[in-house]
């Protein structure tokens, strides 16, 4: 469970970031499923990128417990990555409609 906890936090914060961008971009008519999937994938990717930039551990198995999983890489990286990827997917979907 210790290995999955950082990934779960990244997915949840990614979904939150994706939902926030999806609500802000009303012109990009995305379904909930698209916002959830792009937010979750972006959350895991964003947390991994931010963790490697900050010199943190990217290996979720190296972390232990809830306290070590609630760090800046997982929370901000997850929310930011989910928001960015959802925004990109929304822009691409909007461009494909035209």
Gaussian input, Z-matrix of N, CA and C with variables (Angstrom, degrees):
# hf/3-21g

backbone

0 1
 N
 C     1     B1
 C     2     B2     1     A1
 N     3     B3     2     A2     1     D1
 C     4     B4     3     A3     2     D2
 C     5     B5     4     A4     3     D3
 N     6     B6     5     A5     4     D4
 C     7     B7     6     A6     5     D5
 C     8     B8     7     A7     6     D6
 N     9     B9     8     A8     7     D7
 C    10    B10     9     A9     8     D8
 C    11    B11    10    A10     9     D9
 N    12    B12    11    A11    10    D10
 C    13    B13    12    A12    11    D11
 C    14    B14    13    A13    12    D12
 N    15    B15    14    A14    13    D13
 C    16    B16    15    A15    14    D14
 C    17    B17    16    A16    15    D15
 N    18    B18    17    A17    16    D16
 C    19    B19    18    A18    17    D17
 C    20    B20    19    A19    18    D18
 N    21    B21    20    A20    19    D19
 C    22    B22    21    A21    20    D20
 C    23    B23    22    A22    21    D21
 N    24    B24    23    A23    22    D22
 C    25    B25    24    A24    23    D23
 C    26    B26    25    A25    24    D24
 N    27    B27    26    A26    25    D25
 C    28    B28    27    A27    26    D26
 C    29    B29    28    A28    27    D27
 N    30    B30    29    A29    28    D28
 C    31    B31    30    A30    29    D29
 C    32    B32    31    A31    30    D30
 N    33    B33    32    A32    31    D31
 C    34    B34    33    A33    32    D32
 C    35    B35    34    A34    33    D33
 N    36    B36    35    A35    34    D34
 C    37    B37    36    A36    35    D35
 C    38    B38    37    A37    36    D36
 N    39    B39    38    A38    37    D37
 C    40    B40    39    A39    38    D38
 C    41    B41    40    A40    39    D39
 N    42    B42    41    A41    40    D40
 C    43    B43    42    A42    41    D41
 C    44    B44    43    A43    42    D42
 N    45    B45    44    A44    43    D43
 C    46    B46    45    A45    44    D44
 C    47    B47    46    A46    45    D45
 N    48    B48    47    A47    46    D46
 C    49    B49    48    A48    47    D47
 C    50    B50    49    A49    48    D48
 N    51    B51    50    A50    49    D49
 C    52    B52    51    A51    50    D50
 C    53    B53    52    A52    51    D51
 N    54    B54    53    A53    52    D52
 C    55    B55    54    A54    53    D53
 C    56    B56    55    A55    54    D54
 N    57    B57    56    A56    55    D55
 C    58    B58    57    A57    56    D56
 C    59    B59    58    A58    57    D57
 N    60    B60    59    A59    58    D58
 C    61    B61    60    A60    59    D59
 C    62    B62    61    A61    60    D60
 N    63    B63    62    A62    61    D61
 C    64    B64    63    A63    62    D62
 C    65    B65    64    A64    63    D63
 N    66    B66    65    A65    64    D64
 C    67    B67    66    A66    65    D65
 C    68    B68    67    A67    66    D66
 N    69    B69    68    A68    67    D67
 C    70    B70    69    A69    68    D68
 C    71    B71    70    A70    69    D69
 N    72    B72    71    A71    70    D70
 C    73    B73    72    A72    71    D71
 C    74    B74    73    A73    72    D72
 N    75    B75    74    A74    73    D73
 C    76    B76    75    A75    74    D74
 C    77    B77    76    A76    75    D75
 N    78    B78    77    A77    76    D76
 C    79    B79    78    A78    77    D77
 C    80    B80    79    A79    78    D78
 N    81    B81    80    A80    79    D79
 C    82    B82    81    A81    80    D80
 C    83    B83    82    A82    81    D81
 N    84    B84    83    A83    82    D82
 C    85    B85    84    A84    83    D83
 C    86    B86    85    A85    84    D84
 N    87    B87    86    A86    85    D85
 C    88    B88    87    A87    86    D86
 C    89    B89    88    A88    87    D87
 N    90    B90    89    A89    88    D88
 C    91    B91    90    A90    89    D89
 C    92    B92    91    A91    90    D90
 N    93    B93    92    A92    91    D91
 C    94    B94    93    A93    92    D92
 C    95    B95    94    A94    93    D93
 N    96    B96    95    A95    94    D94
 C    97    B97    96    A96    95    D95
 C    98    B98    97    A97    96    D96
 N    99    B99    98    A98    97    D97
 C   100   B100    99    A99    98    D98
 C   101   B101   100   A100    99    D99
 N   102   B102   101   A101   100   D100
 C   103   B103   102   A102   101   D101
 C   104   B104   103   A103   102   D102
 N   105   B105   104   A104   103   D103
 C   106   B106   105   A105   104   D104
 C   107   B107   106   A106   105   D105
 N   108   B108   107   A107   106   D106
 C   109   B109   108   A108   107   D107
 C   110   B110   109   A109   108   D108
 N   111   B111   110   A110   109   D109
 C   112   B112   111   A111   110   D110
 C   113   B113   112   A112   111   D111
 N   114   B114   113   A113   112   D112
 C   115   B115   114   A114   113   D113
 C   116   B116   115   A115   114   D114
 N   117   B117   116   A116   115   D115
 C   118   B118   117   A117   116   D116
 C   119   B119   118   A118   117   D117
 N   120   B120   119   A119   118   D118
 C   121   B121   120   A120   119   D119
 C   122   B122   121   A121   120   D120
 N   123   B123   122   A122   121   D121
 C   124   B124   123   A123   122   D122
 C   125   B125   124   A124   123   D123
 N   126   B126   125   A125   124   D124
 C   127   B127   126   A126   125   D125
 C   128   B128   127   A127   126   D126
 N   129   B129   128   A128   127   D127
 C   130   B130   129   A129   128   D128
 C   131   B131   130   A130   129   D129
 N   132   B132   131   A131   130   D130
 C   133   B133   132   A132   131   D131
 C   134   B134   133   A133   132   D132
 N   135   B135   134   A134   133   D133
 C   136   B136   135   A135   134   D134
 C   137   B137   136   A136   135   D135
 N   138   B138   137   A137   136   D136
 C   139   B139   138   A138   137   D137
 C   140   B140   139   A139   138   D138
 N   141   B141   140   A140   139   D139
 C   142   B142   141   A141   140   D140
 C   143   B143   142   A142   141   D141
 N   144   B144   143   A143   142   D142
 C   145   B145   144   A144   143   D143
 C   146   B146   145   A145   144   D144
 N   147   B147   146   A146   145   D145
 C   148   B148   147   A147   146   D146
 C   149   B149   148   A148   147   D147
 N   150   B150   149   A149   148   D148
 C   151   B151   150   A150   149   D149
 C   152   B152   151   A151   150   D150
 N   153   B153   152   A152   151   D151
 C   154   B154   153   A153   152   D152
 C   155   B155   154   A154   153   D153
 N   156   B156   155   A155   154   D154
 C   157   B157   156   A156   155   D155
 C   158   B158   157   A157   156   D156
 N   159   B159   158   A158   157   D157
 C   160   B160   159   A159   158   D158
 C   161   B161   160   A160   159   D159
 N   162   B162   161   A161   160   D160
 C   163   B163   162   A162   161   D161
 C   164   B164   163   A163   162   D162
 N   165   B165   164   A164   163   D163
 C   166   B166   165   A165   164   D164
 C   167   B167   166   A166   165   D165
 N   168   B168   167   A167   166   D166
 C   169   B169   168   A168   167   D167
 C   170   B170   169   A169   168   D168
 N   171   B171   170   A170   169   D169
 C   172   B172   171   A171   170   D170
 C   173   B173   172   A172   171   D171
 N   174   B174   173   A173   172   D172
 C   175   B175   174   A174   173   D173
 C   176   B176   175   A175   174   D174
 N   177   B177   176   A176   175   D175
 C   178   B178   177   A177   176   D176
 C   179   B179   178   A178   177   D177
 N   180   B180   179   A179   178   D178
 C   181   B181   180   A180   179   D179
 C   182   B182   181   A181   180   D180
 N   183   B183   182   A182   181   D181
 C   184   B184   183   A183   182   D182
 C   185   B185   184   A184   183   D183
 N   186   B186   185   A185   184   D184
 C   187   B187   186   A186   185   D185
 C   188   B188   187   A187   186   D186
 N   189   B189   188   A188   187   D187
 C   190   B190   189   A189   188   D188
 C   191   B191   190   A190   189   D189
 N   192   B192   191   A191   190   D190
 C   193   B193   192   A192   191   D191
 C   194   B194   193   A193   192   D192
 N   195   B195   194   A194   193   D193
 C   196   B196   195   A195   194   D194
 C   197   B197   196   A196   195   D195
 N   198   B198   197   A197   196   D196
 C   199   B199   198   A198   197   D197
 C   200   B200   199   A199   198   D198
 N   201   B201   200   A200   199   D199
 C   202   B202   201   A201   200   D200
 C   203   B203   202   A202   201   D201
 N   204   B204   203   A203   202   D202
 C   205   B205   204   A204   203   D203
 C   206   B206   205   A205   204   D204
 N   207   B207   206   A206   205   D205
 C   208   B208   207   A207   206   D206
 C   209   B209   208   A208   207   D207
 N   210   B210   209   A209   208   D208
 C   211   B211   210   A210   209   D209
 C   212   B212   211   A211   210   D210
 N   213   B213   212   A212   211   D211
 C   214   B214   213   A213   212   D212
 C   215   B215   214   A214   213   D213
 N   216   B216   215   A215   214   D214
 C   217   B217   216   A216   215   D215
 C   218   B218   217   A217   216   D216
 N   219   B219   218   A218   217   D217
 C   220   B220   219   A219   218   D218
 C   221   B221   220   A220   219   D219
 N   222   B222   221   A221   220   D220
 C   223   B223   222   A222   221   D221
 C   224   B224   223   A223   222   D222
 N   225   B225   224   A224   223   D223
 C   226   B226   225   A225   224   D224
 C   227   B227   226   A226   225   D225
 N   228   B228   227   A227   226   D226
 C   229   B229   228   A228   227   D227
 C   230   B230   229   A229   228   D228
 N   231   B231   230   A230   229   D229
 C   232   B232   231   A231   230   D230
 C   233   B233   232   A232   231   D231
 N   234   B234   233   A233   232   D232
 C   235   B235   234   A234   233   D233
 C   236   B236   235   A235   234   D234
 N   237   B237   236   A236   235   D235
 C   238   B238   237   A237   236   D236
 C   239   B239   238   A238   237   D237
 N   240   B240   239   A239   238   D238
 C   241   B241   240   A240   239   D239
 C   242   B242   241   A241   240   D240
 N   243   B243   242   A242   241   D241
 C   244   B244   243   A243   242   D242
 C   245   B245   244   A244   243   D243
 N   246   B246   245   A245   244   D244
 C   247   B247   246   A246   245   D245
 C   248   B248   247   A247   246   D246
 N   249   B249   248   A248   247   D247
 C   250   B250   249   A249   248   D248
 C   251   B251   250   A250   249   D249
 N   252   B252   251   A251   250   D250
 C   253   B253   252   A252   251   D251
 C   254   B254   253   A253   252   D252
 N   255   B255   254   A254   253   D253
 C   256   B256   255   A255   254   D254
 C   257   B257   256   A256   255   D255
 N   258   B258   257   A257   256   D256
 C   259   B259   258   A258   257   D257
 C   260   B260   259   A259   258   D258
 N   261   B261   260   A260   259   D259
 C   262   B262   261   A261   260   D260
 C   263   B263   262   A262   261   D261
 N   264   B264   263   A263   262   D262
 C   265   B265   264   A264   263   D263
 C   266   B266   265   A265   264   D264
 N   267   B267   266   A266   265   D265
 C   268   B268   267   A267   266   D266
 C   269   B269   268   A268   267   D267
 N   270   B270   269   A269   268   D268
 C   271   B271   270   A270   269   D269
 C   272   B272   271   A271   270   D270
 N   273   B273   272   A272   271   D271
 C   274   B274   273   A273   272   D272
 C   275   B275   274   A274   273   D273
 N   276   B276   275   A275   274   D274
 C   277   B277   276   A276   275   D275
 C   278   B278   277   A277   276   D276
 N   279   B279   278   A278   277   D277
 C   280   B280   279   A279   278   D278
 C   281   B281   280   A280   279   D279
 N   282   B282   281   A281   280   D280
 C   283   B283   282   A282   281   D281
 C   284   B284   283   A283   282   D282
 N   285   B285   284   A284   283   D283
 C   286   B286   285   A285   284   D284
 C   287   B287   286   A286   285   D285
 N   288   B288   287   A287   286   D286
 C   289   B289   288   A288   287   D287
 C   290   B290   289   A289   288   D288
 N   291   B291   290   A290   289   D289
 C   292   B292   291   A291   290   D290
 C   293   B293   292   A292   291   D291

   B1=1.4441
   B2=1.5211
   B3=1.3483
   B4=1.4540
   B5=1.5212
   B6=1.3166
   B7=1.4656
   B8=1.5209
   B9=1.3169
   B10=1.4629
   B11=1.5186
   B12=1.3255
   B13=1.4570
   B14=1.5232
   B15=1.3318
   B16=1.4652
   B17=1.5287
   B18=1.3100
   B19=1.4587
   B20=1.5258
   B21=1.3233
   B22=1.4628
   B23=1.5268
   B24=1.3202
   B25=1.4645
   B26=1.5263
   B27=1.3268
   B28=1.4646
   B29=1.5257
   B30=1.3224
   B31=1.4636
   B32=1.5259
   B33=1.3244
   B34=1.4668
   B35=1.5283
   B36=1.3330
   B37=1.4611
   B38=1.5293
   B39=1.3258
   B40=1.4588
   B41=1.5167
   B42=1.3231
   B43=1.4683
   B44=1.5222
   B45=1.3274
   B46=1.4652
   B47=1.5267
   B48=1.3301
   B49=1.4639
   B50=1.5197
   B51=1.3246
   B52=1.4588
   B53=1.5135
   B54=1.3224
   B55=1.4592
   B56=1.5295
   B57=1.3281
   B58=1.4646
   B59=1.5226
   B60=1.3162
   B61=1.4666
   B62=1.5193
   B63=1.3214
   B64=1.4556
   B65=1.5159
   B66=1.3188
   B67=1.4613
   B68=1.5233
   B69=1.3236
   B70=1.4655
   B71=1.5246
   B72=1.3248
   B73=1.4702
   B74=1.5218
   B75=1.2962
   B76=1.4660
   B77=1.5274
   B78=1.3557
   B79=1.4641
   B80=1.5238
   B81=1.3177
   B82=1.4550
   B83=1.5232
   B84=1.3047
   B85=1.4665
   B86=1.5226
   B87=1.3301
   B88=1.4537
   B89=1.5206
   B90=1.3057
   B91=1.4549
   B92=1.5293
   B93=1.3150
   B94=1.4616
   B95=1.5249
   B96=1.3162
   B97=1.4699
   B98=1.5244
   B99=1.3166
   B100=1.4657
   B101=1.5193
   B102=1.3350
   B103=1.4656
   B104=1.5234
   B105=1.3167
   B106=1.4636
   B107=1.5200
   B108=1.3256
   B109=1.4664
   B110=1.5271
   B111=1.3323
   B112=1.4633
   B113=1.5234
   B114=1.3210
   B115=1.4577
   B116=1.5143
   B117=1.3258
   B118=1.4686
   B119=1.5243
   B120=1.3231
   B121=1.4698
   B122=1.5298
   B123=1.3337
   B124=1.4615
   B125=1.5148
   B126=1.3236
   B127=1.4633
   B128=1.5179
   B129=1.2997
   B130=1.4702
   B131=1.5328
   B132=1.3290
   B133=1.4654
   B134=1.5100
   B135=1.3241
   B136=1.4611
   B137=1.5154
   B138=1.3151
   B139=1.4649
   B140=1.5220
   B141=1.3236
   B142=1.4595
   B143=1.5313
   B144=1.3344
   B145=1.4643
   B146=1.5217
   B147=1.3365
   B148=1.4629
   B149=1.5192
   B150=1.3222
   B151=1.4600
   B152=1.5155
   B153=1.3251
   B154=1.4633
   B155=1.5262
   B156=1.3359
   B157=1.4668
   B158=1.5230
   B159=1.3277
   B160=1.4630
   B161=1.5211
   B162=1.3075
   B163=1.4532
   B164=1.5069
   B165=1.3159
   B166=1.4619
   B167=1.5077
   B168=1.2994
   B169=1.4479
   B170=1.5205
   B171=1.3096
   B172=1.4565
   B173=1.5143
   B174=1.3144
   B175=1.4540
   B176=1.5260
   B177=1.3372
   B178=1.4688
   B179=1.5179
   B180=1.3201
   B181=1.4594
   B182=1.5230
   B183=1.3339
   B184=1.4604
   B185=1.5272
   B186=1.2948
   B187=1.4638
   B188=1.5219
   B189=1.3033
   B190=1.4551
   B191=1.5118
   B192=1.3080
   B193=1.4504
   B194=1.5140
   B195=1.3271
   B196=1.4588
   B197=1.5195
   B198=1.3078
   B199=1.4653
   B200=1.5198
   B201=1.3060
   B202=1.4615
   B203=1.5184
   B204=1.3204
   B205=1.4650
   B206=1.5211
   B207=1.3156
   B208=1.4648
   B209=1.5238
   B210=1.3204
   B211=1.4474
   B212=1.5173
   B213=1.3114
   B214=1.4627
   B215=1.5238
   B216=1.3221
   B217=1.4667
   B218=1.5168
   B219=1.3086
   B220=1.4593
   B221=1.5270
   B222=1.3129
   B223=1.4617
   B224=1.5260
   B225=1.3230
   B226=1.4656
   B227=1.5252
   B228=1.3100
   B229=1.4613
   B230=1.5115
   B231=1.3194
   B232=1.4559
   B233=1.5223
   B234=1.3246
   B235=1.4674
   B236=1.5246
   B237=1.3126
   B238=1.4622
   B239=1.5132
   B240=1.3138
   B241=1.4633
   B242=1.5172
   B243=1.3265
   B244=1.4555
   B245=1.5176
   B246=1.3358
   B247=1.4573
   B248=1.5244
   B249=1.3210
   B250=1.4687
   B251=1.5178
   B252=1.3241
   B253=1.4619
   B254=1.5286
   B255=1.3108
   B256=1.4624
   B257=1.5216
   B258=1.3306
   B259=1.4555
   B260=1.5173
   B261=1.3299
   B262=1.4675
   B263=1.5222
   B264=1.3232
   B265=1.4672
   B266=1.5264
   B267=1.3352
   B268=1.4608
   B269=1.5155
   B270=1.3271
   B271=1.4736
   B272=1.5200
   B273=1.3274
   B274=1.4626
   B275=1.5143
   B276=1.3354
   B277=1.4575
   B278=1.5306
   B279=1.3472
   B280=1.4511
   B281=1.5275
   B282=1.3192
   B283=1.4637
   B284=1.5297
   B285=1.3059
   B286=1.4705
   B287=1.5258
   B288=1.3356
   B289=1.4473
   B290=1.5269
   B291=1.3229
   B292=1.4692
   B293=1.4873
   A1=111.41
   A2=116.55
   A3=120.04
   A4=111.89
   A5=117.12
   A6=119.89
   A7=111.58
   A8=118.14
   A9=121.53
   A10=113.39
   A11=118.06
   A12=121.05
   A13=113.52
   A14=121.02
   A15=119.27
   A16=112.58
   A17=117.61
   A18=120.84
   A19=110.30
   A20=117.48
   A21=120.72
   A22=110.46
   A23=117.30
   A24=121.18
   A25=110.35
   A26=117.34
   A27=120.93
   A28=111.33
   A29=117.14
   A30=120.92
   A31=110.54
   A32=117.37
   A33=120.43
   A34=111.04
   A35=117.58
   A36=118.81
   A37=111.34
   A38=117.42
   A39=120.33
   A40=112.12
   A41=116.44
   A42=120.54
   A43=110.26
   A44=117.51
   A45=120.54
   A46=110.37
   A47=117.27
   A48=120.62
   A49=112.08
   A50=116.84
   A51=120.73
   A52=112.82
   A53=116.80
   A54=120.34
   A55=111.25
   A56=116.63
   A57=120.04
   A58=110.82
   A59=117.21
   A60=120.28
   A61=110.36
   A62=117.66
   A63=120.69
   A64=112.52
   A65=117.04
   A66=120.52
   A67=111.12
   A68=116.76
   A69=120.23
   A70=111.74
   A71=117.40
   A72=121.29
   A73=109.30
   A74=116.47
   A75=120.81
   A76=111.68
   A77=117.91
   A78=119.50
   A79=111.92
   A80=118.65
   A81=121.17
   A82=107.36
   A83=116.78
   A84=121.78
   A85=109.47
   A86=115.63
   A87=121.70
   A88=108.75
   A89=116.28
   A90=119.37
   A91=109.50
   A92=115.39
   A93=120.35
   A94=111.56
   A95=116.82
   A96=120.33
   A97=110.36
   A98=116.93
   A99=120.69
   A100=110.25
   A101=117.66
   A102=120.36
   A103=111.47
   A104=117.02
   A105=120.27
   A106=111.06
   A107=117.11
   A108=119.94
   A109=111.28
   A110=116.92
   A111=118.25
   A112=110.88
   A113=118.23
   A114=120.29
   A115=112.68
   A116=116.72
   A117=120.37
   A118=111.42
   A119=116.89
   A120=120.44
   A121=110.32
   A122=115.96
   A123=119.84
   A124=112.50
   A125=116.85
   A126=120.30
   A127=112.73
   A128=116.69
   A129=120.25
   A130=109.93
   A131=116.07
   A132=119.31
   A133=112.70
   A134=117.16
   A135=120.68
   A136=112.40
   A137=117.01
   A138=120.11
   A139=110.90
   A140=117.17
   A141=119.87
   A142=110.91
   A143=116.60
   A144=119.86
   A145=110.82
   A146=117.54
   A147=120.29
   A148=111.28
   A149=116.63
   A150=119.73
   A151=112.60
   A152=116.78
   A153=118.90
   A154=111.26
   A155=117.56
   A156=119.90
   A157=112.19
   A158=116.27
   A159=120.63
   A160=112.65
   A161=117.09
   A162=120.37
   A163=113.61
   A164=116.98
   A165=121.13
   A166=110.87
   A167=115.58
   A168=120.47
   A169=109.85
   A170=116.26
   A171=121.38
   A172=109.47
   A173=118.01
   A174=123.21
   A175=109.55
   A176=118.49
   A177=119.12
   A178=112.69
   A179=118.50
   A180=120.46
   A181=110.92
   A182=117.57
   A183=120.35
   A184=111.60
   A185=117.78
   A186=121.53
   A187=109.50
   A188=115.28
   A189=119.16
   A190=111.67
   A191=117.19
   A192=122.07
   A193=114.03
   A194=113.95
   A195=120.86
   A196=111.83
   A197=118.05
   A198=120.75
   A199=111.95
   A200=117.51
   A201=119.37
   A202=111.56
   A203=118.22
   A204=121.25
   A205=111.78
   A206=117.27
   A207=121.25
   A208=109.22
   A209=116.41
   A210=121.07
   A211=110.18
   A212=116.21
   A213=120.74
   A214=112.34
   A215=116.93
   A216=118.90
   A217=111.37
   A218=116.70
   A219=120.61
   A220=112.02
   A221=117.46
   A222=120.04
   A223=111.45
   A224=117.35
   A225=119.62
   A226=112.02
   A227=116.86
   A228=119.45
   A229=111.98
   A230=116.15
   A231=120.14
   A232=112.28
   A233=116.65
   A234=119.92
   A235=110.88
   A236=117.20
   A237=120.63
   A238=112.65
   A239=116.45
   A240=120.23
   A241=112.03
   A242=116.97
   A243=120.56
   A244=112.24
   A245=116.15
   A246=120.18
   A247=111.45
   A248=116.67
   A249=120.44
   A250=111.09
   A251=117.19
   A252=119.19
   A253=111.50
   A254=118.20
   A255=120.29
   A256=110.62
   A257=117.28
   A258=120.44
   A259=112.22
   A260=117.15
   A261=121.18
   A262=110.50
   A263=116.96
   A264=120.45
   A265=110.24
   A266=117.23
   A267=120.68
   A268=112.32
   A269=116.68
   A270=120.20
   A271=111.61
   A272=116.47
   A273=119.90
   A274=110.43
   A275=117.31
   A276=120.20
   A277=111.70
   A278=116.11
   A279=119.76
   A280=110.82
   A281=117.13
   A282=120.65
   A283=111.25
   A284=117.29
   A285=120.38
   A286=111.84
   A287=117.70
   A288=121.11
   A289=111.84
   A290=116.60
   A291=120.78
   A292=113.30
   D1=-31.00
   D2=179.72
   D3=-64.03
   D4=-30.19
   D5=179.80
   D6=-77.23
   D7=-27.85
   D8=-178.37
   D9=-86.77
   D10=-22.13
   D11=-175.19
   D12=-60.10
   D13=-45.48
   D14=176.89
   D15=-62.24
   D16=-37.65
   D17=179.98
   D18=-67.85
   D19=-39.69
   D20=177.69
   D21=-62.65
   D22=-42.33
   D23=178.56
   D24=-64.98
   D25=-41.02
   D26=178.36
   D27=-63.61
   D28=-41.69
   D29=179.51
   D30=-65.81
   D31=-44.80
   D32=-178.62
   D33=-65.10
   D34=-45.95
   D35=179.33
   D36=-68.80
   D37=-30.89
   D38=174.89
   D39=-65.36
   D40=-41.14
   D41=177.11
   D42=-64.37
   D43=-40.14
   D44=177.91
   D45=-62.66
   D46=-45.38
   D47=177.85
   D48=-63.76
   D49=-39.79
   D50=178.11
   D51=-66.13
   D52=-38.99
   D53=177.85
   D54=-66.87
   D55=-37.07
   D56=179.19
   D57=-64.75
   D58=-44.76
   D59=178.60
   D60=-69.23
   D61=-38.54
   D62=178.05
   D63=-62.33
   D64=-35.42
   D65=177.29
   D66=-72.99
   D67=-32.83
   D68=-179.72
   D69=-75.58
   D70=-31.04
   D71=-178.72
   D72=-98.73
   D73=76.56
   D74=-178.51
   D75=-68.47
   D76=-30.39
   D77=-177.32
   D78=-69.15
   D79=-24.13
   D80=176.22
   D81=-88.84
   D82=96.95
   D83=-175.50
   D84=-75.30
   D85=89.25
   D86=178.92
   D87=-104.86
   D88=144.38
   D89=175.86
   D90=-78.47
   D91=165.58
   D92=179.06
   D93=-61.08
   D94=-38.06
   D95=-178.32
   D96=-62.26
   D97=-42.39
   D98=179.93
   D99=-65.15
   D100=-42.15
   D101=179.10
   D102=-65.55
   D103=-38.71
   D104=-179.51
   D105=-68.66
   D106=-46.14
   D107=-177.77
   D108=-67.32
   D109=-45.97
   D110=-179.64
   D111=-67.48
   D112=-34.41
   D113=176.22
   D114=-66.18
   D115=-42.26
   D116=-179.68
   D117=-66.67
   D118=-45.97
   D119=179.79
   D120=-65.22
   D121=-43.70
   D122=177.93
   D123=-64.57
   D124=-33.67
   D125=178.74
   D126=-64.56
   D127=-44.16
   D128=179.39
   D129=-68.51
   D130=-43.20
   D131=179.53
   D132=-67.11
   D133=-42.68
   D134=179.53
   D135=-64.35
   D136=-39.09
   D137=178.39
   D138=-67.13
   D139=-37.82
   D140=178.65
   D141=-67.26
   D142=-41.11
   D143=179.15
   D144=-66.77
   D145=-46.59
   D146=179.73
   D147=-64.44
   D148=-38.05
   D149=177.93
   D150=-63.43
   D151=-39.25
   D152=179.30
   D153=-73.82
   D154=-32.11
   D155=177.33
   D156=-69.43
   D157=-36.59
   D158=179.88
   D159=-84.61
   D160=-2.99
   D161=179.02
   D162=81.34
   D163=13.91
   D164=178.72
   D165=-80.67
   D166=177.72
   D167=179.17
   D168=-80.52
   D169=134.68
   D170=177.26
   D171=-94.68
   D172=-21.96
   D173=-177.87
   D174=-77.49
   D175=111.50
   D176=-178.55
   D177=-66.92
   D178=-19.96
   D179=179.45
   D180=-72.59
   D181=-19.75
   D182=-179.88
   D183=-77.26
   D184=-19.68
   D185=179.72
   D186=-82.59
   D187=157.13
   D188=179.27
   D189=-143.07
   D190=125.29
   D191=174.77
   D192=83.33
   D193=171.24
   D194=-177.10
   D195=-70.38
   D196=-37.77
   D197=-177.02
   D198=-63.96
   D199=-39.18
   D200=179.86
   D201=-78.00
   D202=-18.42
   D203=178.15
   D204=-82.90
   D205=-25.22
   D206=179.68
   D207=-90.09
   D208=69.50
   D209=178.60
   D210=-119.20
   D211=175.45
   D212=-173.38
   D213=-65.43
   D214=-33.20
   D215=179.95
   D216=-64.57
   D217=-43.20
   D218=-177.12
   D219=-73.25
   D220=-42.48
   D221=-174.49
   D222=-79.36
   D223=-59.29
   D224=-177.64
   D225=-71.45
   D226=-38.42
   D227=177.17
   D228=-64.70
   D229=-39.01
   D230=178.41
   D231=-67.13
   D232=-47.49
   D233=-179.58
   D234=-66.65
   D235=-43.32
   D236=179.63
   D237=-66.10
   D238=-44.38
   D239=179.03
   D240=-64.32
   D241=-40.75
   D242=177.46
   D243=-64.85
   D244=-39.83
   D245=178.72
   D246=-67.51
   D247=-43.62
   D248=-178.48
   D249=-65.11
   D250=-48.43
   D251=-178.34
   D252=-66.14
   D253=-37.62
   D254=177.48
   D255=-65.67
   D256=-38.70
   D257=176.26
   D258=-63.39
   D259=-40.53
   D260=178.01
   D261=-65.82
   D262=-45.28
   D263=179.43
   D264=-63.04
   D265=-40.28
   D266=177.86
   D267=-63.57
   D268=-40.20
   D269=178.58
   D270=-67.01
   D271=-39.77
   D272=178.77
   D273=-67.00
   D274=-43.55
   D275=179.07
   D276=-64.49
   D277=-36.40
   D278=178.29
   D279=-68.74
   D280=-37.83
   D281=178.57
   D282=-69.35
   D283=-31.91
   D284=179.64
   D285=-73.13
   D286=-24.32
   D287=178.91
   D288=-71.98
   D289=-28.61
   D290=-175.05
   D291=-81.19

